Amino acid sequence: MISWAQRPGGPPSREQFEKLRAMKVGMITQKISLTEEQAKSFWPIYDRYDEEKRQLNQDLRSKLRETRGQRNEDNEIARQDEVFKLREKELALAKSYRPQFLEVISAKQYSDLLLAEREFNQMILRELRERRNTRD
């Protein structure tokens, strides 16, 4: 079990966010076999990328959660178009950062990074589901 707790009904506190961040850094470092020398250049790039990606994900979640009662056919199509645009921006962001990453890490490490991020997110989601199920 992961040793962090989310506040009931709200986003993680700053302390919880820092714990999650440390777990993510550790997992990525291990999964991509990041050397100390690579880490000096990698983490500033990753931090910028991750912050931009986090903002896009917040925008996407917000768009997906819009109140359904206020939607009509035209509004729904417009909302879907906005969701597509946000997903396109997320892909464009990944493409724009790849050359920067490849200046610091190998193509294999970059592929491993993508897998590590996915594994980390799945691990967190699994943990949240388990906690929700034990609460009910």
Secondary structure, 3 states (H helix, E strand, C coil): CCCCCCCCCCCCCHHHHHHHHHHHHHHHHHHCCCCHHHHHHHHHHHHHHHHHHHHHHHHHHHHHCCCHHHCCHHHHHHHHHHHHHHHHHHHHHHHHHHHHHHCCCCHHHHHHHHHHHHHHHHHHHHHHHHHHHHHC
